[in-house]
Structures are given as C-alpha cells and as structure tokens.
Amino acid sequence: MLTVHAAPLVLPVGAAAVERGAVAVDGDRIVALGPYGTVAAAHPAARVRQWPGVIAPGLRQRHAEWLLTRCYHPDPREADALGADPLSGEAFARLARELDATRWAGSVRRGLQQMLRYGTTHLTGPFRDPAVRTAVSRSGLVEVPGSVPGGDSTDGEADLDPLAGGRDLPGSVHAPLVTGARADFAVFDVPDEAALVAAGAGSCVVTVLAGRLVYRRR
C-alpha cells in the first residue's frame, strides 16, 4: 500500500532538512521525499500518516552482538526477580549458567524488540551464536558488516541507544533517506537534529523497516 509519512521536519542526512516534509513509501521502497504538499499532491490516493517531531533514517546498532550475547533481556514476568533493564557483567555471568535454550532465545528476541524501540533498523555483525543469527534473520533487521573496537567487551559501555554518548546523527545511521532506497526510517518526538542528539534515540515513537511499521510507542 502506498503510504505518505509526514512530520514537521524530515532529516534525510546528506541533504538539506525538509520542513513540513514527507516520505512516500510503496512496498519496501521510498518513492518520493520532499515537502508534504508536493509529495501528497503527487500521490493523492496514498494513505497519510502524520507523525510528531522528525523523520530520520533508521539507526545502526554497532554493539548488537555484545547486547545480544553478553546481556540478558528479562521477560516482563521476571521483573520482580530481575528488574526490567538488561543484565550484563557479573549479573549476566551468574544468570547465564542457569539459562536453557528457550530462555536464551527469548532474551535474544526481546533484545531485538528493544532495539526497534530505539529506531534501529541495521545491526553490525557478524553474529556467531546460532540463536542470534536465527532471531536476527526472522526479525527483519538488517545485518551489515563491520567491526567495533571493544565491541566484544563486557565493560558495560554498550547501550541500546545508538545515539548514546552524544553520537551525531550522520555517524549513527546506516544510509541517508533517498528516493529509490529501502524504506528504513524512524520518527523521533523532538523538534530538530540537535534535540535528537541531546535526547537520544529513546525519543523514538515509530520505526519503519522495509516499509512496515514494526514499532509504535503506545
């Protein structure tokens, strides 16, 4: 279905920001990008989704392997015993001795779901653990090659937020938003790029992966 995603600001990255902008998506591709009036007029039959804040390219999680293999992401039913935040370091090491294949696979799936909540669409691989490889493949998230110095460390510095530590937007996306590219992007409830970097990707309200809305904040 042809859909026009509109927001007060579109940040393509690598090109000028578009005020009152829109991104038109047909299937898994971006078919138009520009001012909302222009895009909507060119696609009068499209469904229109109006979002707050900014539309930006989907983010790349550089520490995905660490977050999925050196952290345990608790099930909500375990919150009383384990809390809600990912467990790493010594806490993870103690718990890992008790994990069976089912609990481990569940942790990986929940970790991937959490990444979508932060506007993540691409993950730096490779993934050596079979359960992680399977879960990533099924999630629709895109594995991309790369290496991160210290990415396998257990120092607890990796963060689910790809913008953590004040990382800039161009350095945190996989690719700019351009016509003809795959429709991987996110919407953040902030007024501009500076506010996004300051607030971090926890301000994500929508994640679109290959044209599909895979996360929406309730």
N, C-alpha and C positions, 0 to 999 in steps of 0.2 A: 504494500500500500504506500502511495506517495504521501509523505508527511513533511510539513514545514515546521521546524523547531525555531521559535523566535524568543529573543531575550533583549533586554535593554542594551547589552553590549556583546559582541562576538569578538573573540580574540583568536584569530586564525594562527598566530605565531609565524613569523617570517613575512608578514604583510600587515598593513595598517588595520587597526581595530575598526570595527564597524558599529557605530551607534544605531540603536534600534534595528539590530541586524537579524538575520535568519539563515538557517541552513536547511536546504531541501534534501530529503533522502528518499530514494526509490530503491527498494530492496536493501542491499547492503552497501550502496554507493551514495556518495554525495553528488547530487546533480546540479546544485546551484548554491551559491553563497554570496550574500550581499545585503543591502538594505531591505528591511522587511517588505516595504511597499513594492519594490521591484520584484523580489522573489515571489511574493504572494500573487502579484498580477500575472506573472509568467506561469503560475501553477494554480489556476482558480479552483480546480477540483480537489486539491490536496487537503487532507486533514491538517489542522493547525493546532500546535501545542505551544502555549505561551508559558514561558518559564521566568522566574525571577533571576536577577543577577547577571552572570556572564556564562556564555558558552565557550568552551575551550577544548583543545584536543585532549583525548584520553591520556592519562599519565602512565609512565613506565616505572614499575617497581623493580628497582635494581637489586634489592635484597630478598627477592622472592624465595630463593632456595633456603636461605637461613630462616626466614619467617615460617616456612612450611615444614622444615625438617629439624629445626633446633628450638621450636616453640610448640607448646600445646595450647590449642584454642578451645577453651572449655565449652561444653554443651550448657545451654541455659539451665538445664536440670541439675547441673553440677555447681551452680553458682554459690550455694550455701557453703560448700566444702572448698571450692577452688577459686571463687570470685569470678568476675566477668572478663578480666584482662588476660591477654596471652601470658603463659608461664614460660620463662626461659631460665638459663643459667642453672643453678643448683636445684631450683624447684622443678625445672623440666627434667633434669637428670634423675631426680628421685622418682618422679612420676613415670618416666619412660620405662623403667624396669617392670612396671605393672601393666603397661599397655598391650592389649591384644590387637590383632589386625583390624577388627571392627572399630575400636575406639580410635586407633591411629588414623584410619581412613576418614572417620568422622571429623577429626581435628583438621585434617588437610582440607576437607570440603568447607568447613567453617572458616578457615583461614582465607580461602579464595573468596568466599562470600564477603568477608570483611574488606578485602581489597577492593571489591566493587563499590563498597560504601565510601571509598576514598577516591573515586573517579579513575581507578586503574583499569586499563584495557590491555596493557602489554607487560610481560614478565621476562626479566633477564634469566636465561637458562645457562647451561643445560641442567636438567633435573635427573639425578641419578637414581633416586628412590622410585621403584615401580609404582607404588601407590600414588605418589605425587605426579608422576608422568601421566597416569590414567586420569586422575582428577583434573589436571590442567587441560588435558585433551577434551574432556567432557564439558568443562566449564565454558568453553568458547573463548577464554582469554588467550591471547596470542603470545606464544613463546618466541623470543628473539635472542640471538646470540649475543654474548658479551661477557665481560668479567669485571668483577668489582674487587679492588684490593681490600682484603679483610672481610669479604662477603661471607666467608665460612666461619668467621669468628663467633665466639659465644660471649662477647663483651656486653651484649645487651644494647648496643647502639643502634641497631637496625630498627626502623619504625614502619608501621603500616602506612603512614602518611609519606608519599613520595616527595612532598614539599617540606618535610621536617628539616629543621635547622636552617630555615631561610633559603633553601634552594630556589633558584629562579625558575620561572615557567618554561622558557626555551630549553633549559637543561634537564627538565623533568618530563617532557613529552617524548613520544616515540617519533612522531612526524606531524607536520603542520596540517591544518584543515585546508584542503584544496578540492576543487571540483574534480570528480573522477576517482578520488581516493575512497578507500573503505570508510564507512561511516562509524568511526570510533571516536566518541567525544563525551564530555561531561558538562554538567551545569553546576555552577557554584553560586551560592547565595551571598555574593559580595558585589560591591559596585564597580570594581576595576581590578587591573592586574596587580597593582601594589597591595591592595587589600587582600587579594587572594594569597599572595606570598606571605603576608603578615598573618592571616588567619589560618592558613594551611588547608589541606585537602579535606579536612573534617567538615568544611563548609559545603561539601558536595550534596546536592539534592537529587541529582539524576545522573545515571550512567547509561550510555547507549553503546552497544557493542555489535558491530556488523549490522547496524540499522535497527537492532532490537533494544527496547528499553528493558534493561536487566536489573536495574536498581532504581527505586524511587523512595525518597525519605517519606515516611508516614507522619 
